[in-house]
Amino acid sequence: EAAILRTLRAARHSIHVQAYLFTSRSLAAALIEAKARGVRVEVLADREQTARGENSQIPQLVEAVIPVALEVRYAAAHNKVILVDAAEAGGAVITGSYNFTWSARTRNAENVLILRHNPPVLRAYLGNWKRHRAEALPYAEALLSDRKVEE
């Protein structure tokens, strides 16, 4: 998690998150801090995990006026990706098995890969992020549609 936090704190222009689970308070705080210093932060998350997760930090991100969309097309939007300054030559792709959770940090065997200074990889990941975002629903709308299904 420390390596991810260092990368988030170095962001200058943008952070794009794609998360299956997001319960890490320290990562949520780093995203909120980045937004406060003028970095554009956007988040995609799995709707089911967000709706069911009692420890999800997604509501705190929404409260901080960070745009959040929830993926509804897949049984599991199982991505674990953060793009930092993706439009910049020196940007970074963070990926691997690491869910953005307390358990990933303290209990699980996980891996994290941070790829830097590779514009073709950044473009590919950003294009994929944008494609997923185009298919996702805004946070409030996704949760409302989830409630309608239950009723």
Disulfide bonds with the S-S distance in Angstrom:
none
